[in-house]
Amino acid sequence: MEVKALARQVRISPFKVRQVLPLIRGKNVDEALMILRYNPKKSAQIVAKVLQSAVANAEHNFGLDTDKLKVVSATADQGPSMKRWRPVSMGRAHPYRHRTTHVTVKVAER
């Protein structure tokens, strides 16, 4: 049985989150949390929070043993982008986008 947790519309680029996800795929939950705790990237904290939520869902909603849980899959999909304008010289403006991410983590018993 797979249990998942989602974090939707997180204010960080999907590219930055995808740099962290391969580090935890296929690992035990405890090992994955240790890897994320000592990773200096901002996205590691976000993924760790989603992973802890997935573990809590597995324990409370389905009664699974947390010591036997393993990260089955972790994905970061693009969410909606907020379009903004930055003022530049001579009264002009350049467009830019604040990108958002949907982070999904699935765990299952070994």
C-alpha positions as CSV (number, residue, x, y, z in Angstrom):
1,M,0.0,0.0,0.0
2,E,1.4,3.4,-1.0
3,V,0.6,6.5,1.0
4,K,1.3,10.0,-0.4
5,A,1.5,13.6,0.7
6,L,1.3,16.7,-1.4
7,A,2.5,20.3,-1.0
8,R,0.9,22.4,-3.6
9,Q,1.9,25.8,-5.0
10,V,5.1,26.1,-3.1
11,R,7.0,29.3,-4.0
12,I,10.1,27.7,-5.5
13,S,11.1,26.6,-9.0
14,P,10.5,22.9,-9.9
15,F,14.1,22.8,-11.2
16,K,15.5,23.6,-7.8
17,V,13.3,20.9,-6.1
18,R,14.2,18.3,-8.6
19,Q,17.9,18.6,-7.7
20,V,17.1,17.2,-4.2
21,L,14.6,14.4,-5.0
22,P,17.0,11.8,-6.5
23,L,18.9,11.8,-3.1
24,I,15.9,10.2,-1.3
25,R,14.2,7.9,-3.8
26,G,14.4,4.3,-2.7
27,K,15.8,5.1,0.7
28,N,14.4,4.3,4.1
29,V,12.5,7.2,5.7
30,D,15.0,7.7,8.5
31,E,17.9,7.8,6.1
32,A,16.1,10.1,3.7
33,L,15.3,12.6,6.6
34,M,18.9,12.6,7.6
35,I,20.1,13.3,4.1
36,L,17.6,16.2,3.8
37,R,18.5,17.6,7.2
38,Y,22.1,18.1,6.3
39,N,21.5,19.3,2.7
40,P,22.1,23.1,2.4
41,K,19.4,23.7,-0.2
42,K,16.2,25.5,0.6
43,S,14.2,22.8,-1.3
44,A,15.5,20.1,1.1
45,Q,13.5,21.6,4.0
46,I,10.3,21.7,1.9
47,V,10.8,18.0,0.7
48,A,11.5,17.0,4.3
49,K,8.3,18.5,5.5
50,V,6.3,16.7,2.8
51,L,8.1,13.4,3.7
52,Q,7.2,13.8,7.4
53,S,3.6,14.5,6.4
54,A,3.6,11.2,4.3
55,V,4.9,9.3,7.3
56,A,2.3,10.8,9.5
57,N,-0.4,9.9,7.0
58,A,0.8,6.3,6.8
59,E,0.9,5.9,10.6
60,H,-2.3,7.6,11.6
61,N,-4.6,6.9,8.6
62,F,-3.5,3.4,7.7
63,G,-1.7,2.1,10.8
64,L,1.6,1.3,9.0
65,D,4.8,0.8,10.9
66,T,7.0,3.9,10.5
67,D,10.3,1.9,10.9
68,K,9.5,-0.2,7.8
69,L,8.6,2.7,5.5
70,K,10.5,3.4,2.3
71,V,10.3,6.3,-0.2
72,V,8.8,4.8,-3.3
73,S,8.6,8.0,-5.4
74,A,9.2,11.7,-5.2
75,T,8.2,14.1,-7.9
76,A,8.1,17.9,-8.4
77,D,5.6,19.2,-11.0
78,Q,5.2,22.7,-12.1
79,G,2.4,24.7,-10.6
80,P,0.9,28.0,-11.8
81,S,3.3,30.8,-12.5
82,M,2.6,34.3,-11.2
83,K,3.5,36.9,-13.9
84,R,5.1,40.1,-12.6
85,W,6.9,43.2,-14.0
86,R,10.2,44.6,-13.0
87,P,10.9,48.3,-13.6
88,V,14.1,49.1,-15.6
89,S,15.7,52.2,-16.9
90,M,14.1,54.8,-19.1
91,G,10.5,54.0,-17.9
92,R,10.4,50.5,-19.3
93,A,9.5,47.2,-17.6
94,H,10.6,43.6,-18.1
95,P,8.4,40.6,-17.4
96,Y,9.4,37.8,-15.1
97,R,7.7,34.8,-13.5
98,H,7.4,33.6,-9.9
99,R,7.3,29.9,-10.5
100,T,5.5,27.5,-8.1
101,T,5.8,23.7,-7.6
102,H,3.6,20.8,-6.6
103,V,5.7,18.4,-4.5
104,T,4.5,14.8,-4.1
105,V,6.2,12.1,-2.0
106,K,4.9,8.5,-1.8
107,V,6.0,6.0,0.9
108,A,5.2,2.3,1.3
109,E,6.2,-0.6,3.6
110,R,9.2,-2.7,2.6
